[in-house]
Amino acid sequence: MFDLSINNETVLDNFDILAVQGMQYVQVQEFELEVETNEILLDFGTVKDKPILSGLEIIQIK
C-alpha cells in the first residue's frame, strides 16, 4: 500500500495493488498533467511495505 504524488499533487492515496487486481494481473494507472518546467517529480510515499513500479510511459500530448 502506497501513495503517489506527481508534481506535488496526490494521484494515488493508500493504493493497494493486491486489493485492486492481485499480483497475477497487469495494473495500469493513467494520469494527465500539465508540465511547465520540463520536469516531472514522482514521489512514492510508503503506507505499508514498499511501493511497486514495473514500468513508466510518458506521452507528450500537443
C-alpha positions as CSV (number, residue, x, y, z in Angstrom):
1,M,0.0,0.0,0.0
2,F,1.5,3.3,-1.0
3,D,0.8,6.9,-2.1
4,L,1.9,8.5,-5.3
5,S,2.3,12.3,-5.9
6,I,3.1,13.8,-9.3
7,N,4.5,17.3,-9.1
8,N,3.3,17.6,-5.5
9,E,-0.3,16.5,-6.4
10,T,-1.5,13.3,-4.8
11,V,-2.8,10.9,-7.6
12,L,-2.9,7.7,-5.6
13,D,-3.8,7.6,-1.9
14,N,-3.3,4.4,0.1
15,F,-3.2,2.5,-3.2
16,D,-3.3,-1.3,-2.5
17,I,-2.4,-3.2,-5.7
18,L,-3.4,-6.5,-4.2
19,A,-6.9,-5.3,-3.4
20,V,-7.4,-3.9,-6.9
21,Q,-6.1,-6.7,-9.1
22,G,-3.8,-9.0,-7.3
23,M,-0.3,-9.9,-8.4
24,Q,-1.2,-12.1,-11.3
25,Y,-2.6,-9.3,-13.5
26,V,-1.2,-6.1,-15.0
27,Q,-2.4,-2.9,-13.3
28,V,-2.4,0.3,-15.4
29,Q,-2.9,3.7,-13.9
30,E,-3.2,6.8,-16.2
31,F,-2.7,10.4,-15.2
32,E,-2.8,13.6,-17.2
33,L,-0.9,16.7,-16.1
34,E,0.5,19.9,-17.4
35,V,4.2,20.4,-17.2
36,E,5.5,23.9,-17.2
37,T,9.1,23.4,-16.0
38,N,10.1,20.4,-18.2
39,E,10.4,18.3,-15.0
40,I,8.1,15.6,-13.6
41,L,8.6,14.8,-9.9
42,L,7.3,11.4,-8.8
43,D,7.1,10.9,-5.0
44,F,6.2,7.5,-3.6
45,G,5.1,7.5,0.0
46,T,5.1,4.2,1.9
47,V,2.0,3.4,3.8
48,K,2.7,-0.4,4.2
49,D,5.5,-2.4,2.6
50,K,7.3,-0.9,-0.4
51,P,5.9,0.8,-3.5
52,I,5.9,-1.1,-6.7
53,L,6.7,0.4,-10.2
54,S,7.3,-2.0,-13.0
55,G,7.1,0.4,-15.9
56,L,6.6,4.0,-16.8
57,E,5.4,5.6,-20.1
58,I,5.3,9.4,-20.6
59,I,3.5,10.6,-23.7
60,Q,3.5,14.3,-24.8
61,I,0.1,15.5,-25.9
62,K,0.1,18.6,-28.1
